[in-house]
Amino acid sequence: MKKLKYFPFGEEFDLRMGTSVFKENDSLIEVDEDYYLSEINLKRSLLEQDHRYYYRTKAETEIAQWDVVEKILSDLVKFYPEYFVLNRDNENWFWQNKKTNETIEFIFGKKETLPYEPLDWVGRQVQEDLVILSNDGTASLVAGQLCFPNGWCLDDKFDQPFLTIHAPAPKMVEPTMQTAQKLMEKIIATRPVWRCSWNFKTSGQIDLSSKYTKQYNEELLQIFPTLTPENIGDKIFIRIERQTVSRLPKSNCILFGIHMYQNTLDDENLDTLQAKNMMNVLKTTPRGMLDYKAITPFIDALLGYLENRILQDVKSET
């Protein structure tokens, strides 16, 4: 298994958002070739099984949904022209997805020419979860296709303001959330931002939405007593989310995109510096945050693994 594309562990735990403004060569959507088809197929399967759970919109979001279609398709053909084709003749659009071997002709702005609502359709073309936040100053969640979340679902957060969406987060992160909302208010259409978040999970399941939380916690209680520095490497998954925030030009709403990457510790094959950084971040993470991320039960075994990894490298150098 290849290494994760991102490694968001610095020298110590940092409460700040850690956002970066998009550069010219930064894409809004990322195609992870090794997992694209499997994740697209899984997403479509989940939507067929329980559409109302994984997809929700408010009626007034249609303009914003078409904003998302235009933004995402344009991004895909710009950065992945070998896989995607978009031809536009005024409102008559032709789309080709060579990865899934699909083509479609539709009239931009007329949802009846698509097999699903615009957001629902375009979400089935990408690995990212896609959430639309309102433009009324509250940044409320007004539409979303959410198939691969970590511990939440649309029903939990739908139609709630941004600050409420992140409850119940540890009190220590409240200033960070307030800063994040101010940041979103300032985002302009041409300057999206992105960041990476991190966690460690005892399950490699991609869909860890709320309906699996009880099951996950029960399995965690069974697994964590068996975890040791020697065996945790192939039982714990590093779960990274690349989160993008961009302004939609016509509706002025906000598009929040989430691309999930994960790998086991062993498969990540950390070098010495990475192991040290990860260990320092975990050691400086407040207990409340470790509890919130559900890392506390296996933190000792995880730190022991990292210490052994560093010691192994030291011995190999002598």
Number of C-alpha atoms within 10 A of each C-alpha: 10 9 15 15 11 14 15 17 20 15 15 16 17 12 15 12 16 12 16 12 14 17 10 6 7 14 16 21 21 17 17 14 9 10 12 17 17 11 19 19 16 18 26 17 13 18 19 11 11 10 15 13 17 23 22 20 22 12 9 10 18 19 17 26 28 22 22 27 20 15 18 19 18 16 18 23 18 14 17 15 12 12 15 22 18 18 12 13 9 8 11 12 14 16 17 17 17 13 14 14 9 11 13 13 15 17 16 19 17 13 17 11 14 17 11 12 17 24 26 25 17 20 25 19 21 22 26 28 21 23 25 27 29 22 18 11 14 16 21 22 24 24 27 26 28 26 28 24 19 20 16 19 21 25 13 12 17 18 20 17 19 21 17 14 18 15 12 10 16 15 11 12 15 16 11 14 20 12 14 17 16 12 14 21 17 11 17 15 14 11 13 22 23 20 16 20 16 17 15 21 21 22 16 16 14 17 18 20 20 17 13 14 14 11 11 18 13 10 13 18 11 11 14 18 11 11 20 16 18 12 14 21 20 14 16 20 23 19 20 22 21 20 19 24 25 25 27 26 15 11 17 18 28 27 25 20 24 24 21 20 19 22 20 23 20 16 14 17 16 16 11 17 12 18 20 20 19 22 24 18 18 21 16 12 15 15 14 14 18 17 12 13 16 17 20 15 16 22 18 14 20 26 19 16 22 23 16 15 18 19 13 12 12 11 8 7 7 5
